[in-house]
Amino acid sequence: MNTNGNWPISREDFSWWRECQPASFYNRNDDLVRGLAFYCRDKGRLAAYQDRLVRFGASAGTDINEAAETSNRPNNLPSVQSFSRGRDYIQQVRYDSSYHAIGSMLYGTGVMSLFSTPADNVIAMAFLHLLSLNGEAGHACPFACTAGLIKAMNALGTAEQKQRHLPNLLQTDYDKLYHAAQYLAESRGGSDVGANVTIAEQDPDREGKWLITGEKWFCSNVTAQVAVLTARPVGAIEGTRGLGLFLLPQRGPEGFANGIEIVRLKDKLGTRSLATAEILLKRVKAEALGPVDRGFKNMMKYLVNTSRLCNCLFASGAAQRACLTAELYADHRTAFGKRLSKFPLVRYMLGLMKAKSMAILSASLCLARMLDDLESASSDSTVTDRLYRVLLNLSKYRASVLARETVLAGIECLGGNGTIDNFSILPRLLRDCIVYETWEGAHNVLIAQTYRDFRKESTIGLTFDYLESAFRAATAPELDGVTFRALRLLESLRRRLMIELEADEPEPSWGFRTAAGVLADLFFLSRMCAEADWEAQAGLTDRQDSVKTFWDHIRSSARASRPLPNPI
Ligand SMILES: Cc1cc2nc3c(=O)[nH]c(=O)nc-3n(C[C@H](O)[C@H](O)[C@H](O)COP(=O)(O)OP(=O)(O)OC[C@H]3O[C@@H](n4cnc5c(N)ncnc54)[C@H](O)[C@@H]3O)c2cc1C
């Protein structure tokens, strides 16, 4: 007891923590604002969307932030309700109102129309990045699936299909909007989609239409009005080449269509506000989307690749939020009489987090720009489909890993409070990030695809040439030390990967995976250098420290990734 007769209880109420949270995720977001200015092809388009980005950034920092936290509470998670009405058995998925509030704010921006015009991906991805500062929030995955279907519909749909579906998919009124879902994975395989056994048979009662029977094991956004799925037409060959792509109008106002049964919702580690189900399909009415014999290729090109790009933005949002959260905490919290941010160890951690977050966002926006160039068949672009695919797959892998590392470092910066679910978003972000690492392609699967791509059609040369010219083009004197050493590392990496490829093994080794990881990080670095170089011309040099920090990170990963003796 002290001299006043009180117990010496010092209890910090952390009101400063609530008060210092940002009111907007867009204003003063230099990485995003400058990235948009750098990567956007059409500055007029960007200017036209400026107000919406500002407004959405403010919602994302406040109302969406709050709604995402509310919808993720255990009692508010989606649940299935099944009941009988007359002779009908009806299933409905119930969401908390906070989930729908996010949907209204997101789709009210009109962002989906950006997927209907070619070459607007950079701006669309800015909206997704802002949303993803709140984690998956039950809406990032549906956004990606719907974006993919809009692209697929524009490319493959018949005039009648476009007329019937596009207005619904592009709705800005959330209550009328149609969402899409994508069902590939079955219990037999998520990566090995060619092993899938769901079948499609011609509908005897509807000429040219199909009936689908089988099970789908991971059905995210299961409440979507339309699902796109892979199924094997009866009699088609085995493997991925025998898969067709089908459109399944799966839900009307009364619930799910006849023949669709939700077995259960998954009890997931992360992305818990999103309803992911196991479903059974019993002769459910469907129609083909595009030529049936090109189903798998079209699924990859329009749907999975869109989702992989979106996944990079999920990661950029998570990493940037972790960074922001840790910086705010370290600027306000004191230990041993000093602000945490004054300790060199904390400063180093924050610097590395910032560098990784910037790296992911730069690479993601660059990929969106590449897609813009591909979609507009720009003659001044050196990007090809093959180069884009390699960089996209490598980026999906590394962006998700770097984001998870950044969030984990953020948790460490907040000490004990970092581990507490209702103190900050970080525990939820970590859970979401672990899911980002697996869905849309597990690491090994993306590495194996890159290995196959490098073994054919000189894709490896294309990739290294692209990176080399990016480093050579960044001529700002302040970057010289980094670009010069990056070029040397690139050269030794090329030799290392060539040795791996010349071994001519059917499957990649761990050595290939680690080297490919360093290659991905060099792609990220090349983008940071390009942006920093461009900014240096305008006298801005504040992001060069991050470039150097990310280079240090690559150098140590490259050392750590030297091939080890085979442990087997
Ligand atoms: C929360 C969540 C939601 C999802 N939502 C959907 C959805 O809406 N629609 C959908 O279609 N899918 C969805 N998925 C499924 C997801 O895409 C798969 O989980 C993923 O593709 C991996 O497939 P798998 O789970 O069958 O793992 P497996 O393919 O069995 O992989 C297991 C392990 O083996 C490794 N492996 C597999 N193949 C190879 C190889 N060739 N070389 C080396 N290693 C290999 C993998 O890297 C992994 O480490 C979702 C998954 C999750 C976690």
The ligand as a Tripos MOL2 file, in Angstrom:
@<TRIPOS>MOLECULE
LIG
   53    58     1     0     0
SMALL
NO_CHARGES

@<TRIPOS>ATOM
      1 C1        -10.1030  -22.3830  -46.6250 C.3       1 LIG1
      2 C2        -10.0210  -23.0200  -47.9660 C.ar      1 LIG1
      3 C3        -10.9510  -22.6810  -48.9260 C.ar      1 LIG1
      4 C4        -10.8990  -23.2770  -50.1840 C.ar      1 LIG1
      5 N1        -11.8330  -22.9490  -51.1190 N.ar      1 LIG1
      6 C5        -11.8260  -23.5680  -52.3220 C.ar      1 LIG1
      7 C6        -12.8140  -23.3100  -53.3080 C.ar      1 LIG1
      8 O1        -13.6900  -22.4800  -53.1290 O.2       1 LIG1
      9 N2        -12.7800  -24.0060  -54.4620 N.ar      1 LIG1
     10 C7        -11.8370  -24.9290  -54.7130 C.ar      1 LIG1
     11 O2        -11.8470  -25.5370  -55.7900 O.2       1 LIG1
     12 N3        -10.8790  -25.2110  -53.8180 N.ar      1 LIG1
     13 C8        -10.8510  -24.5440  -52.6310 C.ar      1 LIG1
     14 N4         -9.8840  -24.8380  -51.7010 N.ar      1 LIG1
     15 C9         -9.0000  -25.9580  -51.9670 C.3       1 LIG1
     16 C10        -7.5870  -25.5770  -52.2530 C.3       1 LIG1
     17 O3         -7.4610  -25.0100  -53.5110 O.3       1 LIG1
     18 C11        -6.7410  -26.8270  -52.0600 C.3       1 LIG1
     19 O4         -6.7470  -27.1070  -50.6740 O.3       1 LIG1
     20 C12        -5.3440  -26.6690  -52.5590 C.3       1 LIG1
     21 O5         -5.3440  -26.5420  -53.9560 O.3       1 LIG1
     22 C13        -4.4600  -27.8600  -52.1690 C.3       1 LIG1
     23 O6         -5.0910  -29.0520  -52.4990 O.3       1 LIG1
     24 P1         -5.2710  -30.2240  -51.4230 P.3       1 LIG1
     25 O7         -5.9060  -29.6150  -50.2190 O.co2     1 LIG1
     26 O8         -5.9700  -31.3390  -52.0530 O.co2     1 LIG1
     27 O9         -3.8300  -30.6250  -51.0090 O.3       1 LIG1
     28 P2         -2.9210  -31.7180  -51.7510 P.3       1 LIG1
     29 O10        -2.9910  -31.4770  -53.2030 O.co2     1 LIG1
     30 O11        -3.2650  -33.0440  -51.2430 O.co2     1 LIG1
     31 O12        -1.5060  -31.2800  -51.2200 O.3       1 LIG1
     32 C14        -0.9700  -31.7350  -49.9830 C.3       1 LIG1
     33 C15         0.5100  -31.4110  -49.9680 C.3       1 LIG1
     34 O13         1.1390  -32.0760  -51.0430 O.3       1 LIG1
     35 C16         1.8750  -31.1790  -51.8340 C.3       1 LIG1
     36 N5          1.8060  -31.5400  -53.2450 N.ar      1 LIG1
     37 C17         0.7140  -31.7650  -54.0080 C.ar      1 LIG1
     38 N6          1.0840  -31.9980  -55.2880 N.ar      1 LIG1
     39 C18         2.4170  -31.9110  -55.3260 C.ar      1 LIG1
     40 C19         3.4010  -32.0370  -56.3650 C.ar      1 LIG1
     41 N7          3.0590  -32.2540  -57.6390 N.pl3     1 LIG1
     42 N8          4.7150  -31.8870  -56.0230 N.ar      1 LIG1
     43 C20         5.0830  -31.6610  -54.7640 C.ar      1 LIG1
     44 N9          4.2100  -31.5210  -53.7480 N.ar      1 LIG1
     45 C21         2.8940  -31.6320  -54.0330 C.ar      1 LIG1
     46 C22         1.2060  -29.8240  -51.6180 C.3       1 LIG1
     47 O14         2.1090  -28.7460  -51.8620 O.3       1 LIG1
     48 C23         0.8000  -29.9250  -50.1670 C.3       1 LIG1
     49 O15         1.8680  -29.5320  -49.3580 O.3       1 LIG1
     50 C24        -9.8930  -24.2230  -50.4580 C.ar      1 LIG1
     51 C25        -8.9540  -24.5250  -49.4880 C.ar      1 LIG1
     52 C26        -8.9930  -23.9300  -48.2710 C.ar      1 LIG1
     53 C27        -7.9560  -24.2780  -47.2440 C.3       1 LIG1
@<TRIPOS>BOND
     1     1     2 1
     2     2     3 ar
     3     2    52 ar
     4     3     4 ar
     5     4     5 ar
     6     4    50 ar
     7     5     6 ar
     8     6     7 ar
     9     6    13 1
    10     7     8 2
    11     7     9 ar
    12     9    10 ar
    13    10    11 2
    14    10    12 ar
    15    12    13 ar
    16    13    14 ar
    17    14    15 1
    18    14    50 ar
    19    15    16 1
    20    16    17 1
    21    16    18 1
    22    18    19 1
    23    18    20 1
    24    20    21 1
    25    20    22 1
    26    22    23 1
    27    23    24 1
    28    24    25 2
    29    24    26 1
    30    24    27 1
    31    27    28 1
    32    28    29 2
    33    28    30 1
    34    28    31 1
    35    31    32 1
    36    32    33 1
    37    33    34 1
    38    33    48 1
    39    34    35 1
    40    35    36 1
    41    35    46 1
    42    36    37 ar
    43    36    45 ar
    44    37    38 ar
    45    38    39 ar
    46    39    40 ar
    47    39    45 ar
    48    40    41 1
    49    40    42 ar
    50    42    43 ar
    51    43    44 ar
    52    44    45 ar
    53    46    47 1
    54    46    48 1
    55    48    49 1
    56    50    51 ar
    57    51    52 ar
    58    52    53 1
@<TRIPOS>SUBSTRUCTURE
     1 LIG1         1 GROUP 0 **** ****
